[in-house]
Amino acid sequence: MSNAAISGTSNEEEVISPTLHTSEPSSSTFFFVNETGGATSYKQGHRPDIRSHVRKLSMKQFRKTHKSPPKRNTKLPKYVPLTSQSLDFETPEDLEHDEDYPSEVSPTTRDLIPVKLNPIGTFGAGRLDPFSSLPMDEPNLYSQELMDHAVTYLLPGLIPDKAPPSEFNPLSKEYFSFGLRTPIVFHSLVYSGSNHLDFLRSSNIFPNAPTPLAHKIVVIQKLKEALSDPSQALRDETILAILVLATQEVFMDRGNSNPFNSPLPKLGWLNIYGNFRLVPRHIKAIADIVALRGGLENLQLYKLAEIIVAGDVTMTTNTLGKPDFPALRIHTASIAALRAWAICPPRPLVQTQATAFWRLRDYGITDSMLQVLDSMGAYTLAITYYLQGKPFSLGLGEINRTRLAVQHRLVLLPASEELMIMPSSKPNIYECCRLAALIFGVAVVYPIPNPHNVLLELVRRLKTAIECLDIGTFRTSLSGVLVWMLVLGGIAASDKPERPWFVSQLALIVRRLDIIEWNSIEDTLESFLWLESACGQGGRELWDEAGCVL
């Protein structure tokens, strides 16, 4: 096999090839090729064959370095509505196998052709701000991710109302839009999103980390400006900013485990915001502004009034105080709807829960307490239906709003010393029932995440109230309610000094009633207030201890 050398400046034969042109015309360029041709008629040393052979190889080399422009695509890709939420992000590899996408497209042409891209994939699920629309002086990716977390997870879980098909959560939609127009709301949401994300990751918050602290400082600065301006001091965004600062300032230490297996502890993010101790001066500022506005019902920002009441109920449940704000009209309607649901077919017209209280009106039970206890019984039925997955159960949004309304009514019940109790020969069990109902409220209705101190105080008060009744003189008509109070109090007294007292008193009562098995008192407990999934295990453990005493 031989090689043929063809000179680019030879006088005898000139081979024209674009690959042989150089920037220096005076220099000679040689192109070496394999002289062996593929054709059978090729003759070695024959100049026409050599020139033809060189031209073929030269053109191959030229095509490799200078690709020809792609042919016009006659089949345009299909447009897909950007509002669809069923689209999945398509990677470049997916697009290469899409029959509607051209196989060879130059970078310039690719940008001009509409492709089936999901906006979530394009813009990063809201984490990026390609149009600089967020009200931040110095945009950064982490703050955008925190805002996205607040809109995607925090707000939908706070008010878990069901959104219409193919639409966002109404609270997220309203607050995100409002945040774009008002920087103080935007920075409040980013700060809240940071604390929320920290808790989900580590069961703690880090408000003094650089990013959340920066947004918190902006909120404080904007809040000072708003409060100094009479035209802004009473606006909804000012109230929201104060609420964020009031409810996310002091984080309580986690206490001992809950003796009850409380249902839906994370509903409304109660497992997070129930850990915060509210700042009194901030709450007073909110109350003063709301009063100047004419009440909660006059607030215009979507669900702001409900969020304020939820924070108020959470604080009073943790402190055993009284709410600062009255019930909203929507909460009153929720109670009425709950009680109507409880007796609507396929549910029985006569309910078991809380019915036994109506037979105790002669022993100090007031009509207002009966209404509250009846609502608690209906809510317990609603929880049972939801946990068991039965048809026609309430949705999470309805359950969240209803339990807040029920707990609000419960904590509003006055203590016995606040009532004008007429002297009677019959024992007054009002205070005992109120305290036991508050224990049931913490266990089932409104399960705050740190109930140890609350249950400890309630157990002590309940023990004192029962001792004042002199159990030895109790009549048979009060044996059922006494068993219910002792069982709930005994479960709540787990790991507390009062536990042995409740065990001994329960043993005394069941001995008098000649009750041997736990199953014999379950129907009695359910005729007052009882949720087996939440209280059953603790009740059986208490029963076993009482059996040892017997």
C-alpha positions as CSV (number, residue, x, y, z in Angstrom):
1,M,0.0,0.0,0.0
2,S,1.4,3.4,-1.0
3,N,0.6,7.0,-0.2
4,A,0.1,9.7,-2.8
5,A,1.1,13.3,-2.0
6,I,-0.6,16.1,-3.9
7,S,0.8,19.6,-3.6
8,G,-1.7,22.4,-3.2
9,T,0.7,24.7,-5.4
10,S,1.8,22.2,-8.0
11,N,1.9,23.6,-11.6
12,E,1.1,20.2,-13.0
13,E,-2.1,19.3,-11.0
14,E,-4.1,21.6,-8.7
15,V,-6.5,20.0,-6.4
16,I,-9.2,22.4,-5.2
17,S,-10.5,21.6,-1.7
18,P,-11.8,23.9,1.0
19,T,-9.9,21.8,3.6
20,L,-6.6,22.7,2.0
21,H,-7.0,26.5,2.2
22,T,-4.8,28.2,4.8
23,S,-4.2,31.7,6.0
24,E,-0.8,31.9,4.3
25,P,-1.2,31.5,0.5
26,S,2.5,31.4,-0.1
27,S,3.1,28.2,1.9
28,S,2.5,24.7,0.5
29,T,-0.1,22.4,2.0
30,F,-0.1,18.7,1.4
31,F,-3.0,16.3,2.0
32,F,-2.0,12.7,2.4
33,V,-4.5,10.0,1.6
34,N,-4.6,6.3,1.3
35,E,-4.0,5.6,-2.4
36,T,-5.9,2.2,-2.3
37,G,-9.3,2.9,-3.8
38,G,-12.5,1.1,-3.2
39,A,-13.4,0.9,-6.9
40,T,-12.2,-2.0,-9.0
41,S,-11.3,0.4,-11.9
42,Y,-9.0,2.4,-9.7
43,K,-5.4,2.5,-11.1
44,Q,-2.5,3.4,-8.9
45,G,-0.5,6.4,-10.1
46,H,-3.3,7.4,-12.5
47,R,-3.8,11.1,-11.9
48,P,-7.5,11.4,-12.7
49,D,-8.3,8.6,-10.2
50,I,-6.1,10.2,-7.6
51,R,-7.8,13.5,-8.0
52,S,-11.3,11.9,-7.7
53,H,-10.2,9.9,-4.7
54,V,-8.8,13.1,-2.9
55,R,-12.0,15.0,-3.7
56,K,-14.2,12.3,-2.0
57,L,-12.1,12.2,1.1
58,S,-11.9,16.0,1.3
59,M,-15.7,16.4,1.0
60,K,-16.2,13.8,3.8
61,Q,-13.9,15.8,6.0
62,F,-15.7,19.1,5.2
63,R,-19.2,17.6,6.0
64,K,-17.9,16.6,9.5
65,T,-16.8,20.1,10.3
66,H,-19.6,22.0,8.6
67,K,-22.9,20.4,9.2
68,S,-25.7,21.3,6.8
69,P,-28.7,23.2,8.2
70,P,-31.6,21.0,9.3
71,K,-34.5,20.5,7.0
72,R,-37.7,22.4,7.8
73,N,-40.0,20.5,10.1
74,T,-43.4,20.3,8.5
75,K,-45.1,18.8,11.6
76,L,-45.4,21.4,14.4
77,P,-45.5,20.1,18.0
78,K,-48.8,20.3,19.9
79,Y,-49.5,23.0,22.4
80,V,-50.5,22.0,25.9
81,P,-52.5,24.3,28.2
82,L,-50.1,25.7,30.8
83,T,-52.9,25.5,33.5
84,S,-53.0,21.8,33.4
85,Q,-51.6,20.2,36.6
86,S,-51.4,16.7,35.1
87,L,-48.2,17.5,33.0
88,D,-44.9,15.9,34.0
89,F,-41.7,17.6,33.3
90,E,-40.0,16.3,30.2
91,T,-36.3,16.1,30.1
92,P,-34.3,16.7,26.9
93,E,-33.9,12.9,26.6
94,D,-37.7,12.6,26.7
95,L,-38.1,15.2,24.0
96,E,-35.7,13.4,21.7
97,H,-38.1,10.5,21.7
98,D,-41.2,12.6,21.3
99,E,-42.7,12.1,17.9
100,D,-43.9,15.7,17.9
101,Y,-40.4,17.1,18.5
102,P,-37.9,17.5,15.6
103,S,-35.0,15.1,15.7
104,E,-32.4,17.6,14.7
105,V,-32.9,21.2,15.8
106,S,-30.2,23.9,16.1
107,P,-30.0,25.8,19.4
108,T,-31.6,28.9,17.7
109,T,-34.4,26.9,16.2
110,R,-35.0,25.0,19.4
111,D,-35.8,28.2,21.3
112,L,-38.3,29.3,18.7
113,I,-40.3,26.0,18.6
114,P,-43.1,25.6,21.2
115,V,-42.5,22.4,23.2
116,K,-44.5,20.5,25.7
117,L,-42.9,21.8,28.9
118,N,-44.4,21.9,32.3
119,P,-44.1,25.4,33.9
120,I,-43.3,23.8,37.2
121,G,-40.3,22.2,35.5
122,T,-39.4,25.4,33.8
123,F,-39.6,27.7,36.8
124,G,-38.7,25.3,39.5
125,A,-42.1,24.8,41.2
126,G,-42.2,28.4,42.3
127,R,-38.8,28.4,43.9
128,L,-37.3,30.7,41.3
129,D,-38.4,34.2,40.5
130,P,-37.4,34.7,36.9
131,F,-39.3,37.9,36.6
132,S,-38.1,39.5,39.8
133,S,-41.7,39.9,41.0
134,L,-41.0,39.1,44.7
135,P,-40.7,42.2,47.0
136,M,-37.1,41.6,48.1
137,D,-34.2,44.1,47.8
138,E,-31.7,41.3,47.5
139,P,-33.3,38.2,46.1
140,N,-31.7,34.9,46.9
141,L,-32.7,31.3,46.1
142,Y,-33.1,30.1,49.7
143,S,-35.6,32.9,50.5
144,Q,-37.6,31.9,47.4
145,E,-37.6,28.3,48.5
146,L,-38.9,29.3,52.0
147,M,-41.7,31.3,50.4
148,D,-42.5,28.3,48.2
149,H,-42.6,26.1,51.3
150,A,-44.9,28.4,53.0
151,V,-47.3,28.5,50.0
152,T,-47.1,24.8,49.2
153,Y,-47.1,23.2,52.7
154,L,-47.6,25.7,55.6
155,L,-50.7,27.5,54.5
156,P,-52.6,24.6,53.0
157,G,-52.1,22.7,56.2
158,L,-53.1,25.6,58.4
159,I,-56.5,25.8,56.9
160,P,-57.0,22.5,55.1
161,D,-60.1,23.4,53.1
162,K,-60.6,21.4,50.0
163,A,-59.8,23.4,46.9
164,P,-61.8,23.1,43.6
165,P,-60.3,20.7,41.0
166,S,-57.2,22.0,39.3
167,E,-56.9,25.0,41.6
168,F,-54.6,25.9,44.4
169,N,-55.5,26.0,48.1
170,P,-57.5,29.2,48.6
171,L,-55.5,30.4,51.6
172,S,-52.2,30.0,49.7
173,K,-53.5,31.7,46.6
174,E,-54.9,34.7,48.6
175,Y,-51.8,35.1,50.9
176,F,-49.3,34.7,48.1
177,S,-51.1,37.3,46.0
178,F,-51.3,39.6,49.0
179,G,-47.6,39.1,49.8
180,L,-46.6,40.3,46.3
181,R,-48.4,43.6,46.9
182,T,-47.4,44.1,50.5
183,P,-43.7,43.4,51.5
184,I,-44.6,43.1,55.2
185,V,-46.8,40.1,54.4
186,F,-44.2,38.6,52.1
187,H,-41.4,38.7,54.7
188,S,-43.8,37.4,57.4
189,L,-44.6,34.4,55.2
190,V,-40.9,33.7,54.5
191,Y,-40.1,34.0,58.2
192,S,-43.0,31.6,59.1
193,G,-41.9,29.2,56.3
194,S,-38.4,29.1,57.8
195,N,-39.6,28.2,61.3
196,H,-42.0,25.7,59.9
197,L,-39.4,24.0,57.8
198,D,-36.9,23.9,60.7
199,F,-39.5,22.2,62.9
200,L,-40.3,19.5,60.3
201,R,-36.5,18.8,59.9
202,S,-35.4,18.9,63.6
203,S,-38.4,19.4,65.9
204,N,-37.0,22.8,66.8
205,I,-36.8,26.3,65.3
206,F,-33.8,28.5,64.6
207,P,-35.3,32.0,64.2
208,N,-31.9,33.7,64.7
209,A,-30.3,32.0,61.7
210,P,-29.1,34.5,59.1
211,T,-31.9,34.1,56.6
212,P,-35.0,34.0,58.9
213,L,-33.5,36.8,61.1
214,A,-33.1,39.0,58.1
215,H,-36.7,38.6,57.2
216,K,-37.8,39.1,60.8
217,I,-35.9,42.3,61.0
218,V,-37.6,43.5,57.8
219,V,-41.0,42.6,59.4
220,I,-40.2,44.6,62.5
221,Q,-39.0,47.6,60.5
222,K,-42.1,47.6,58.3
223,L,-44.3,47.1,61.3
224,K,-42.8,50.1,63.1
225,E,-43.5,52.2,59.9
226,A,-47.1,50.9,59.7
227,L,-47.8,51.6,63.4
228,S,-46.5,55.2,63.1
229,D,-48.8,55.8,60.2
230,P,-52.5,56.1,61.2
231,S,-53.6,55.1,57.7
232,Q,-51.8,51.8,58.0
233,A,-51.9,51.0,61.7
234,L,-55.3,49.3,61.6
235,R,-54.9,47.4,58.3
236,D,-55.1,43.6,58.0
237,E,-51.4,43.2,57.0
238,T,-50.4,45.0,60.2
239,I,-52.5,42.5,62.3
240,L,-51.0,39.6,60.4
241,A,-47.4,40.7,61.0
242,I,-48.0,41.2,64.7
243,L,-49.7,37.7,64.8
244,V,-46.6,36.1,63.2
245,L,-44.3,37.8,65.7
246,A,-46.6,36.9,68.6
247,T,-47.0,33.2,67.8
248,Q,-43.4,32.4,66.8
249,E,-41.3,34.1,69.4
250,V,-41.0,31.7,72.4
251,F,-40.7,27.9,71.8
252,M,-41.6,25.7,74.7
253,D,-39.5,22.7,75.6
254,R,-41.0,19.3,74.7
255,G,-42.6,17.6,77.7
256,N,-43.2,14.0,78.6
257,S,-45.2,11.7,76.3
258,N,-48.9,12.0,76.0
259,P,-50.8,9.3,77.9
260,F,-53.6,9.5,75.3
261,N,-53.3,8.4,71.7
262,S,-54.8,11.6,70.5
263,P,-56.4,11.7,67.0
264,L,-55.2,14.1,64.2
265,P,-52.5,15.8,66.3
266,K,-51.0,17.5,63.2
267,L,-54.3,18.9,61.9
268,G,-54.0,22.6,61.4
269,W,-50.3,22.3,62.3
270,L,-51.3,22.2,66.0
271,N,-48.3,19.9,66.6
272,I,-46.1,22.9,65.7
273,Y,-47.9,26.0,66.7
274,G,-49.1,24.4,69.9
275,N,-45.5,24.5,71.1
276,F,-45.2,28.3,71.0
277,R,-45.9,30.5,74.0
278,L,-47.6,33.6,72.8
279,V,-46.2,37.0,73.7
280,P,-48.8,38.8,75.9
281,R,-48.0,42.3,74.7
282,H,-48.3,41.3,71.1
283,I,-51.7,39.6,71.8
284,K,-52.8,42.8,73.5
285,A,-51.8,44.8,70.5
286,I,-53.9,42.6,68.2
287,A,-56.8,42.8,70.6
288,D,-56.6,46.6,70.6
289,I,-56.4,46.9,66.8
290,V,-59.3,44.4,66.3
291,A,-61.4,46.4,68.8
292,L,-60.7,49.6,66.9
293,R,-61.7,47.8,63.7
294,G,-65.0,46.8,65.3
295,G,-64.4,43.1,65.9
296,L,-63.0,40.1,64.1
297,E,-65.9,39.9,61.7
298,N,-64.7,43.2,60.1
299,L,-61.3,41.8,59.0
300,Q,-61.1,41.5,55.3
301,L,-58.1,39.3,54.8
302,Y,-59.1,35.7,53.9
303,K,-59.4,33.5,57.1
304,L,-57.4,36.0,59.2
305,A,-60.1,36.0,61.9
306,E,-60.1,32.2,62.1
307,I,-56.3,32.1,62.4
308,I,-56.5,34.7,65.3
309,V,-59.1,32.6,67.1
310,A,-57.1,29.4,66.6
311,G,-54.1,31.1,68.2
312,D,-56.3,32.3,71.0
313,V,-57.8,28.9,71.7
314,T,-54.4,27.2,71.6
315,M,-53.0,29.7,74.1
316,T,-56.0,29.3,76.5
317,T,-55.8,25.5,76.2
318,N,-52.1,25.6,77.2
319,T,-52.7,28.0,80.1
320,L,-56.2,26.9,81.2
321,G,-57.3,30.5,80.8
322,K,-60.2,32.2,79.0
323,P,-60.2,33.3,75.4
324,D,-59.8,37.0,74.5
325,F,-61.9,36.7,71.4
326,P,-65.5,35.6,70.9
327,A,-66.6,32.8,68.6
328,L,-67.0,33.7,65.0
329,R,-70.3,33.3,63.1
330,I,-68.7,30.6,61.0
331,H,-67.9,28.6,64.2
332,T,-71.4,28.9,65.4
333,A,-72.6,27.6,62.0
334,S,-70.1,24.7,62.2
335,I,-71.5,23.6,65.6
336,A,-75.0,23.6,64.2
337,A,-73.9,21.7,61.1
338,L,-72.0,19.1,63.2
339,R,-75.0,18.4,65.4
340,A,-77.3,18.1,62.4
341,W,-74.8,15.7,60.7
342,A,-74.6,13.5,63.9
343,I,-78.3,12.7,63.7
344,C,-78.6,12.5,59.9
345,P,-79.0,9.1,58.3
346,P,-77.2,6.7,57.9
347,R,-76.2,7.6,61.5
348,P,-78.7,6.7,64.2
349,L,-81.2,9.4,65.3
350,V,-80.3,8.8,69.0
351,Q,-76.6,9.0,69.8
352,T,-74.8,7.3,72.6
353,Q,-72.0,9.8,73.2
354,A,-72.8,12.4,76.0
355,T,-76.4,11.3,76.4
356,A,-75.9,10.3,80.1
357,F,-75.2,13.9,81.1
358,W,-78.8,14.9,80.5
359,R,-79.9,12.7,83.4
360,L,-77.7,14.7,85.8
361,R,-79.3,18.1,85.5
362,D,-80.4,17.9,89.2
363,Y,-76.8,17.6,90.2
364,G,-75.5,21.0,89.0
365,I,-75.1,20.4,85.3
366,T,-76.2,23.6,83.5
367,D,-77.9,23.9,80.2
368,S,-74.9,25.7,78.7
369,M,-72.6,22.8,79.8
370,L,-75.0,20.3,78.3
371,Q,-74.9,22.1,75.0
372,V,-71.0,22.0,75.1
373,L,-70.9,18.3,76.1
374,D,-73.4,17.4,73.4
375,S,-71.2,19.1,70.8
376,M,-68.2,17.2,72.1
377,G,-70.1,14.0,71.7
378,A,-71.1,14.8,68.1
379,Y,-67.4,15.7,67.4
380,T,-66.3,12.4,68.9
381,L,-68.7,10.6,66.5
382,A,-67.3,12.6,63.6
383,I,-63.7,11.7,64.5
384,T,-64.7,8.0,64.8
385,Y,-66.3,8.1,61.3
386,Y,-63.2,9.8,59.8
387,L,-60.6,7.5,61.5
388,Q,-62.6,4.4,60.4
389,G,-63.0,5.6,56.9
390,K,-66.7,5.4,56.9
391,P,-68.7,7.0,54.1
392,F,-70.4,10.4,54.6
393,S,-67.7,11.5,57.1
394,L,-66.6,15.1,57.4
395,G,-63.6,16.4,55.5
396,L,-60.4,17.6,57.2
397,G,-61.3,21.2,56.7
398,E,-64.7,20.8,58.4
399,I,-63.1,18.7,61.2
400,N,-60.4,21.4,61.8
401,R,-63.0,24.2,61.9
402,T,-65.4,22.2,64.0
403,R,-62.9,21.1,66.7
404,L,-61.7,24.7,67.1
405,A,-65.3,25.8,67.6
406,V,-66.0,23.0,70.1
407,Q,-62.8,23.6,72.1
408,H,-63.6,27.4,72.1
409,R,-66.9,26.7,73.7
410,L,-65.4,24.3,76.2
411,V,-62.7,26.7,77.5
412,L,-65.4,29.4,77.8
413,L,-67.3,27.4,80.4
414,P,-67.1,29.3,83.7
415,A,-65.6,27.6,86.8
416,S,-68.0,26.8,89.6
417,E,-66.9,29.7,91.7
418,E,-67.9,32.0,88.9
419,L,-71.5,30.7,89.0
420,M,-74.3,31.6,91.4
421,I,-74.9,28.0,92.7
422,M,-78.0,27.7,94.9
423,P,-77.6,25.5,98.0
424,S,-79.0,22.0,97.5
425,S,-79.2,18.7,99.4
426,K,-77.8,16.9,96.3
427,P,-74.1,17.0,95.5
428,N,-73.0,19.4,92.8
429,I,-70.8,17.7,90.1
430,Y,-70.6,20.7,87.8
431,E,-66.9,21.5,88.5
432,C,-65.9,17.8,88.3
433,C,-67.6,17.4,85.0
434,R,-66.0,20.6,83.6
435,L,-62.5,19.5,84.6
436,A,-63.0,16.0,83.2
437,A,-64.3,17.5,80.0
438,L,-61.2,19.7,79.8
439,I,-59.1,16.5,80.1
440,F,-61.1,14.9,77.3
441,G,-60.6,18.1,75.3
442,V,-56.9,17.9,75.5
443,A,-57.0,14.1,74.8
444,V,-59.4,14.1,71.9
445,V,-60.8,17.4,70.7
446,Y,-57.8,19.7,70.7
447,P,-54.6,17.6,71.3
448,I,-51.9,20.2,72.1
449,P,-48.4,18.8,71.6
450,N,-47.2,19.5,75.2
451,P,-50.0,18.4,77.5
452,H,-48.0,17.3,80.5
453,N,-48.2,20.4,82.6
454,V,-51.8,21.1,81.5
455,L,-52.9,17.6,82.5
456,L,-51.0,17.8,85.7
457,E,-52.9,20.9,86.7
458,L,-56.2,19.4,85.6
459,V,-55.6,16.2,87.5
460,R,-54.8,18.1,90.7
461,R,-57.9,20.2,90.4
462,L,-60.1,17.2,89.6
463,K,-58.7,15.3,92.6
464,T,-59.6,18.2,94.9
465,A,-63.1,18.6,93.4
466,I,-63.9,14.9,93.8
467,E,-62.6,14.8,97.3
468,C,-65.0,17.6,98.2
469,L,-67.9,15.4,97.1
470,D,-67.3,12.6,99.6
471,I,-67.4,9.5,97.3
472,G,-68.5,7.3,100.2
473,T,-71.9,9.0,100.2
474,F,-72.4,8.8,96.4
475,R,-75.7,7.5,95.2
476,T,-76.1,4.8,92.5
477,S,-77.3,7.4,90.0
478,L,-73.9,9.1,90.2
479,S,-71.7,5.9,90.0
480,G,-71.5,6.1,86.2
481,V,-70.3,9.7,86.0
482,L,-67.9,9.0,88.8
483,V,-66.3,6.1,87.0
484,W,-66.0,8.2,83.9
485,M,-64.2,11.0,85.8
486,L,-61.9,8.6,87.7
487,V,-60.9,6.8,84.5
488,L,-60.1,10.0,82.5
489,G,-58.3,11.5,85.5
490,G,-56.4,8.3,86.1
491,I,-55.2,8.1,82.5
492,A,-54.2,11.7,82.6
493,A,-52.3,11.1,85.9
494,S,-49.9,8.6,84.3
495,D,-46.4,9.3,85.5
496,K,-47.8,11.8,88.0
497,P,-48.0,11.7,91.9
498,E,-51.8,11.6,91.8
499,R,-52.0,8.3,89.9
500,P,-52.2,6.0,93.0
501,W,-55.1,8.1,94.4
502,F,-57.1,7.6,91.2
503,V,-56.3,3.9,91.1
504,S,-57.5,3.4,94.7
505,Q,-60.7,5.4,94.2
506,L,-61.5,3.5,91.0
507,A,-61.0,0.2,92.8
508,L,-63.3,1.4,95.6
509,I,-66.1,2.2,93.1
510,V,-65.9,-0.9,91.0
511,R,-65.9,-3.0,94.2
512,R,-69.1,-1.3,95.3
513,L,-70.7,-1.8,91.9
514,D,-69.4,-5.4,91.7
515,I,-67.7,-4.8,88.3
516,I,-65.2,-7.4,87.4
517,E,-64.2,-6.9,83.8
518,W,-63.2,-3.9,81.8
519,N,-65.7,-4.6,79.1
520,S,-68.5,-4.1,81.6
521,I,-67.8,-0.3,81.9
522,E,-67.0,0.5,78.3
523,D,-70.7,1.1,77.5
524,T,-70.9,3.4,80.6
525,L,-67.9,5.4,79.4
526,E,-69.3,5.8,75.9
527,S,-72.5,7.2,77.3
528,F,-70.5,10.1,78.6
529,L,-67.4,11.0,76.5
530,W,-65.1,8.3,75.2
531,L,-63.0,7.5,72.2
532,E,-61.6,4.0,72.2
533,S,-58.7,4.7,69.9
534,A,-57.5,7.5,72.1
535,C,-58.3,6.4,75.6
536,G,-58.7,2.6,75.4
537,Q,-55.1,1.6,76.0
538,G,-54.6,3.9,78.9
539,G,-57.9,2.9,80.4
540,R,-57.0,-0.8,80.4
541,E,-53.7,-0.1,82.0
542,L,-55.5,1.8,84.7
543,W,-58.0,-1.0,85.1
544,D,-55.2,-3.5,85.6
545,E,-53.7,-1.4,88.4
546,A,-57.0,-1.1,90.1
547,G,-57.4,-4.9,89.8
548,C,-54.2,-5.3,91.7
549,V,-55.5,-3.1,94.5
550,L,-58.6,-5.2,94.7
